[in-house]
C-alpha cells in the first residue's frame, strides 16, 4: 500500500504546493506562514511524507518536492485556490489560537517571550546603559596577559565560570589555553595551561 497524505494535512497541502511549483524550496518560516502551522511541529507533521519520498528534507528546516512526487509531475495538480472571504478558515495553529481567544503566535518555540502591550511601556530618561559583555572581557584582558603557563588565580565558583569563558575567548586568538577547576564547594581556580 502506498503512502497518501491525509486530506487537509500539512503534508497534503505541501505536496499540492510542490506539484504546482516543482522547483520551489521552502524553509520552516515560509511553511509556517503559508500553511498556518507552528514551526516547531513541521518536522513531525512531514515525517511520513518524507519517509515515503513525497517531500525531501534538503537541510535542517528546508524542504522540496521528493522523488516520488516527481513521478506525479506529468499531471500536476492545480494549486489550491485562494480562500474567499466567505470560505471558512482552514484548520491550523493560528486558527486554533483564535478559537482559544489568544493572540497570533509568531513562533519561537517553547519559552518564547510574549510581547507586552505597547501602551504598557513606560519611556524613561537618564537610565545608564549597562556594560556590554565584550567590555567585561576586556577589563580582564590585562590580567590574562600577565599570566604565564602554570600561573593561576582563585575566585568564587560562579565568577570562575564567567571568567573561564572570557579567558578562553581572549586567549583563542593568541593560542593561549586556560582551564578552570573547582577547589572547594564554593571556590575555583583558573590556570593558564598553554
Secondary structure, DSSP 8 states (H G I E B T S, - for coil): ------TTSHHHHHHHHHHHSTT-EEEHHHHHHHHT--GGGHHHHHHHHHHTTSEEEEETTEEEE-HHHHTTGGG---------TTS----SHHHHHHHTT--------TT------GGG----SS------HHHHHHHHHHHHHH--TT-EEEEEHHHHHHHHHHHHHHHHTTT--EEEEE-SSSEEEEEE--
